[in-house]
Amino acid sequence: MAPKRRKTAEHMKDIRSFFEKENNVPGSSIKTPARKPKKVPESETPLRTPLRVKDENGNDPPTTHSHRFTVKFKPTDRKEYTIDCDKPRSVLEAIKHSLGPTNMLNFPDENIIIQLGKEDKDSVVPTHFPCSCVGDGETLIINHSKSEKIEEVQDQHDKTILPKENYSVFFIDKVGGLKTKTKDLFRSKMIKQFKYLCVYGEKGMTVEEALKRDGRFIDNLGEFTLSDNENPDVLTLRTQRVDSLHQKAFKIRLPLNKWENVETQMRSILDVARNSGKSVRKVMEEPTSSVNTAEIYQLLRQQFPDLKEWMEKRFPADSYQEALKLKNENFGKIQQSFSEVHRIRKLLKMGQSVCKVIISGFSQGTGFVLFDRLILTSAHLFKGCVQGKNILDHINVSALFNYDDPEPETNYFYFSAEKTFIDIDDELDYAVLMLEPGGQKSNPKTNVDNVKVPPGLLNKFGSLPMNGEACIIGHPAGGVKKIDPTCIIEPKGREQAVNDHIAKHKDSMFILQSVFQIQNRGIEDIMMGGDKAEKVATYHTFMYHGASGSPVFDAHGRLFGIHTAGYCYELPHTKGSVIEYAYPLLTIFEKFVSNLKES
């Protein structure tokens, strides 16, 4: 029997030697791939959990669990508390077990936010995040909300914590994907101060199950998909398993509802009609159209009775007539102000400094001379043809003056603009260009003797009025110069002005689609209480496309604004705008001077 015992002892010695060697191989936690959000860092210490080796009788020894991480209660706090995790737990349970009762954790679990790692505002984990997925030496930063519920953990009956290799850990971007950027995805807005939500799921679990169990997302995500941050065209369905998502970052995409789908299709129709010059109906009826007209008509017909009933309640039978009567009274005052010869003479003289701005191959608008050879116009006219402060090489910009007579009685002259902006500002939507010194006549027969830039209007600036008469001079639709007397709409009257305009079309079911368009273009910004309510002047004008950049004068001939944009709609056989606005020139000039100082 002795030889047999010796053989067995030698055999067990070899096995122990093998496993001791294996246990000296450094273990790793969740590794952080390059150019990805902050992940659980790679552990630099040996595995603390020994491998399970059966004894000679075939029995399993008790499992041990030991690793260490640190906790801070303020990002700027130098104090770090060591957490020795001696058994599988959630991170919050491990922290509470190690620290014991403390005022620093004296608030509801559902209000706790746990930041992963020291990197500023990178990612946050749920309170039930497995401790096994936290790397040795990792730091967690604990914060909380006093009033908001951060997470609501659901379906957490089985709290068994598994080894890290049983989990897939991935990251959800705080910003939604396509068509989802403005939608609510999380229970608490406080989550949005971080870049990512770190989510985990046992391998074999679906994406939907993992997000539902997480507790920080809203309940009604619906049939969402995940788009890969590195390749947004690669989509993961909610019913797919989490196994292949490990260490990747995604954005949530919510599906379009039926009305959003209709809106998208209607926008497509309007774009095609505008670019081709065809009517909306003709575009919809073309056999090559990809638009589902049957679905659009069905949805509109289903909703039209309710919409019409709502509009009839909001706009009584005589509301539009009353609004029209009031408009006519106001317009009578405007006509009286701008019918006086001295005002007309002054406007015509200042109108000589107004020019038609042509951006070759892109767009056209209106501008006016600021001073010397500088002209002021709208920045959005140059969208797609600017790099930094330079106009792209293949694009030419010119300013046409004296374009007052229709073809063929051309009598205008023009100047080319330099390729570099003096200033361009997207926030206030303005651009300042320098004209080349030499101008050219439109044709040799023009009776313009001296081609030179007209005088600037800088010395005509006035403050922004909140009410009263106004007058716009510009080149709408790229046509000859036109003048439009109008009336300023006060901030408190803007909503009524828009409603009165919509009321004209309350018997048309296409008004629903027009309301979609107007709302999505951010009309709320200029309404009472909006971001731009007190910063702009609003009015009604027939000047739409091509009039951007036009000067806006008050009844005394003072130049107070630059016509910027309007909220347009397009119905069958009808085009219009519910309201238009101008940025104040004093604000623009102040920003212009400030930008010049900086540059």
Secondary structure, 3 states (H helix, E strand, C coil): CHHHHHHHHHHHHHHHHHHHHHHCCECCCCCCCCCCCCCCCCCCCECCCCCCCCCCCCCCCCCCCCEEEEEECCCCCCCCEEEEECCCCEHHHHHHHHHCCCHHHCCCHHHEEEEECCCCCCEEECCCCEHHHCCCCCEEEEEECCCCCCCCCCCCCCCCCCCHHHEEEEEEECCCCCCCCCCCCECCHHHHHCCEEEEEEECCCEHHHHHHHHCCECCCCCCCEEEECCCCCCEEECCCECHHHCCCEEEEECCCCHHHHHHHHHHHHHHHHHHHCCCHHHHHHCCCCCCCHHHHHHHHHHHHHHHHHHHHHHCCCCHHHHHHHHHHHHHHHHHHHHCCHHHHHHHHHHHCCEEEEEECCCEEEEEEEEECCEEEECHHHHCCCEECCEECCCCCEEEEECCCCCCCCCCCEEEEECCECCEEECCCCEEEEEECCCCEECCCCCCCCCCCCCCCCHHHECCCCCCCEEEEEECHHHCCCEEEEEEEECHHHHHHHHHHHHHCCCCCCCHHHHHHHHHHCCHHHHCCCCCCCCCCEEECCCCCCCCCCCEEEECCCCEEEEEEEEEEEEECCEEEEEEEEEEEHHHHHHHHHHHHHHC
